[in-house]
Amino acid sequence: MTGLALGLRLQELADKLGISKKTVEKQIASAKKKVGANTREQAVAIAINHKLIQS
């Protein structure tokens, strides 16, 4: 989520983490489901509001 909050693209996140873009997509989908978000932006906002990541 921090990478998304910083505006990184999926491929940039994948490269930084040493994983595939598909894995990043799956992890984001899982995080969205866990926090009840419909979009990546919503998930980031929820994470920030709950202090799971710093803004």
C-alpha positions in Angstrom: 0.0 0.0 0.0 2.8 2.4 0.7 4.1 2.1 -2.8 0.6 2.8 -4.1 0.3 5.8 -1.8 3.6 7.1 -3.2 2.2 6.8 -6.7 4.3 3.9 -7.9 3.0 1.9 -10.9 2.4 -1.8 -10.6 5.5 -2.7 -12.6 7.6 -0.3 -10.4 6.3 -2.0 -7.3 7.0 -5.4 -8.7 10.6 -4.5 -9.7 11.2 -2.9 -6.3 9.9 -6.0 -4.4 11.5 -8.5 -6.8 8.1 -10.1 -7.6 6.0 -10.3 -10.7 3.4 -7.7 -11.7 0.7 -10.4 -11.4 1.7 -11.1 -7.8 1.4 -7.4 -7.0 -2.0 -7.3 -8.6 -3.1 -10.3 -6.5 -1.7 -8.8 -3.3 -3.5 -5.5 -3.9 -6.8 -7.4 -4.6 -6.4 -9.3 -1.4 -5.7 -6.1 0.6 -8.7 -4.3 -1.0 -10.9 -7.2 0.0 -9.6 -7.2 3.6 -10.3 -3.5 4.1 -13.6 -3.5 2.1 -12.4 -1.2 -0.6 -13.6 -1.2 -4.2 -10.6 0.6 -5.7 -6.9 0.9 -5.0 -7.4 4.5 -4.1 -10.0 3.6 -1.5 -7.8 1.0 -0.1 -4.9 3.5 0.3 -7.3 6.0 1.9 -8.5 3.4 4.4 -5.0 2.3 5.2 -4.0 5.9 5.9 -7.1 6.6 8.0 -6.4 3.5 10.1 -2.7 4.5 10.4 -1.6 1.3 8.6 0.6 3.4 6.4 1.9 7.0 6.8 0.8 9.6 4.4 
